[in-house]
Amino acid sequence: MKRSELPSQKKYRENHPSVSFRLKKGDKARLDAIVRVTGKTLSQFITEFIYDKMEPYEEMTELRCGIIDYSNWVDRLEKEEKFTLPCSVCGKPMKFSSNDSNWKTEVYPVLRRSFAKWMHIACERK
């Protein structure tokens, strides 16, 4: 037996109809990035677009710059090697990054020596 809607739910759905459409994955990701930069919900963004409350050229220029900055930031983070270890004295986290000046000379050589015998589970079976 299907549960019936409450009168308030029915009224809400009548006054706030659902809208749905399909996008390619790349287009959806781009839309999400644009909306995220505005700090608005998708519903608020689309509503402002419908009522011409946003100035498209200025808004899009700001959004484009924000998206480019966001994409560059994500690219940098994906390329950066990083890890965290607790301090041996106070226990607070120490953060290590491949962007640190001593990464190649001090940190990475120690890591290589420490993990020299570690391997993937699949490699271990060979």
For each residue, the residues with C-beta under 8 A, 3 or more apart:
1:
2:
3:
4:
5: 9 10 13
6: 9 10
7: 10 11
8: 11 12
9: 5 6 12 13
10: 5 6 7 13 14
11: 7 8 14 15
12: 8 9 15 16
13: 5 9 10 16 17 18
14: 10 11 17
15: 11 12
16: 12 13
17: 13 14
18: 13
19: 46
20:
21:
22:
23: 27 28 31
24: 27 28
25: 28 29
26: 29 30
27: 23 24 30 31
28: 23 24 25 31 32
29: 25 26 32 33
30: 26 27 33 34 67
31: 23 27 28 34 35 42
32: 28 29 35 36
33: 29 30 36 37 67 70 71
34: 30 31 37 38 45 63 67
35: 31 32 38 40 41 42 45
36: 32 33 39 70
37: 33 34 62 63 66 67 70
38: 34 35 45 59 63
39: 36
40: 35 44 45 48
41: 35 44 45
42: 31 35 45 46
43: 46 47
44: 40 41 47 48
45: 34 35 38 40 41 42 48 49
46: 19 42 43 49 50
47: 43 44 50 51 53
48: 40 44 45 51 53 54
49: 45 46 52 53 54
50: 46 47
51: 47 48
52: 49
53: 47 48 49
54: 48 49 59
55: 58 59
56: 59 60
57: 60 61
58: 55 61 62
59: 38 54 55 56 62 63
60: 56 57 63 64
61: 57 58 64 65
62: 37 58 59 65 66
63: 34 37 38 59 60 66 67
64: 60 61 67 68
65: 61 62 68 69
66: 37 62 63 69 70
67: 30 33 34 37 63 64 70 71
68: 64 65 71 72
69: 65 66 72 73
70: 33 36 37 66 67 73 74
71: 33 67 68 74 75
72: 68 69 75 76
73: 69 70 76 77
74: 70 71 77 78
75: 71 72 78 79
76: 72 73 79 80
77: 73 74 80
78: 74 75
79: 75 76
80: 76 77 97 98 99
81: 97 98 103
82: 95 96 97 98
83: 95 96
84: 93 94 95 96
85: 93 94 96
86: 91 92 93 94
87: 90 91 92 93 94
88:
89:
90: 87
91: 86 87
92: 86 87
93: 84 85 86 87
94: 84 85 86 87
95: 82 83 84
96: 82 83 84 85 100 103 107
97: 80 81 82 100 103
98: 80 81 82 103 108
99: 80 103
100: 96 97 103 107
101:
102: 105 106 107
103: 81 96 97 98 99 100 106 107 108
104: 107 108
105: 102 109
106: 102 103 109 110
107: 96 100 102 103 104 110 111
108: 98 103 104 111 112
109: 105 106 112 113
110: 106 107 113 114
111: 107 108 114 115
112: 108 109 115 116
113: 109 110 116
114: 110 111
115: 111 112 118
116: 112 113
117:
118: 115
119: 123 124
120: 123 124
121: 124 125
122: 125 126
123: 119 120 126
124: 119 120 121
125: 121 122
126: 122 123
